[in-house]
C-alpha cells in the first residue's frame, strides 16, 4: 500500500438553526451552510464539526466539515458522543458488510460495499469487482481519513488491488497529497478492464476510466429478473450502455436482443460483454438517440416481447424535474407502441428528485391517457447493496407492466 497521509485535523464547535437541529436529531445526514448560526472558528476540509444543542449546549452530532460544498457538514453520528477513529470506521464498515452477506451468498462477486450517507460514511463509495476494490471519493475531506478506512475496506473485501477514483468536483478542488483519479493505492493492476460475475453472468468494468467506479451495480436485481423473463423472447434494451439488461436476456435464452444506445463505444463494450457468456440468440445493436430511434421503430411497426427503458438521470436539479417528467411520459408512450400483445414494458428512473410515487403515478397516468389495457406485474427499488438510509439516498425505481393489445 502507498504511504497514506497522517495529518492532524481540527475540531469546530457549531450551532444550528432550530429547524436544522430537528432534522439532525431525526437522523438526516446533511447540514447546509445557511443552517449554521454559530461556529467558533473557520473550518477546513477534513475538520470534524461538533454540533451542540443550542438550548442545552450538549452534544447533538458530529460530522465532516466541507468548505467546498453548500452541504457544509456531512453527519456521521447523531444523539450520542463518539470518537471518530480507526476503530469507529472499522465498526461502520463491518456493519455495512453484514447487510450485503445475502447477496454475497449468490454467484456474485461484484457489489457496493459502502454506499455513502446510507451506510453512515457520507461522500464515500466503495465497489468491489472480483478482487479489485474501487474507492470513490465525492468530497476532499476523505483524503485525511483514508489511513483509517482503507485497511478495513481491503481486509473485508479481500481485495488484491485497490483503485482510487475521484468525483469531478474533488478533482477540481485538487489536494495537497497528489492523489489522482485512477491511482493505484494498493497492489498491482494487470488490466484496467476487470471481469466479474453478477448472478453467474460475466461482465467487465473499466476501473480506471469507466463511468462511476467502472459499472452500474444498482440494477443487478432487475437485470436478473429480465434475464429470467427473456427465454425464447425478443428484447429491446434502450439506453443499454454496456448491455446490462441485454446480456442477462441473452444468457437467459432470449431469441433476439437489440441494444440501443447513443454511444458506439458503449455498444462495443456490450458486444464484448455478451461474448463473455454462452448464448444462442441474435445480438443486434442500434447506435443513435433513443427518442429518434424509438420513433423509427414504432413507425416501422417493430414489436418486441420485452422492452426495457432505463434512461440516465433526467433531473439533476429541481429546475429539471418538469422536463424529466415530460421525457418519462414520452418514453412510456413510445415504449407501449413497441410491445407485443401480452408483452412487458420495463420502465426505470434513476433521478433522485423524482420520487417513486411520482414516477409510478406518471407511468399509470400516461397509460390511462393512451387508453392502454395493462397490468402492473412488479415495482422494484434498490438492490440489497444500495440500502436507503435517508430520503435523498433513494433514487432507483422500476416498474414492470404487461401490455394487452
Secondary structure, DSSP 4 states (H G I P E B T S, - for coil): -PPPP-----EEEEEE-HHHHHHHHTT--EEEGGGEEEESS---TTPEEEEE-TTT--EEEEEEE-TTSSEEEEEEEESS----SHHHHHHHHHHHHHHHHHHHTSS--EEEEEEGGGGT-TTEEEEEETTEEEEEESSGGGGGTHHHHHHHHHHHHT-SEEEEEE-HHHHHH--TT---TTEEEES--S-SEEEEEETTEEEEEETTTSSTTSS--TTHHHHHHHHHHTTT-EEEEET-TTTHHHHHHHHTT-SEEEEEES-HHHHHHHHHHHHTS---SEEEEEES-HHHHHHHHHHTT--EEEEEEE---S-SSGGGHHHHHHHHHHHHHHHHHTEEEEEEEEEEE--TTS-HHHHHHHHHHHHHHTT-EEEEEEEE---TTS---SGGG---EEEEEEEE-
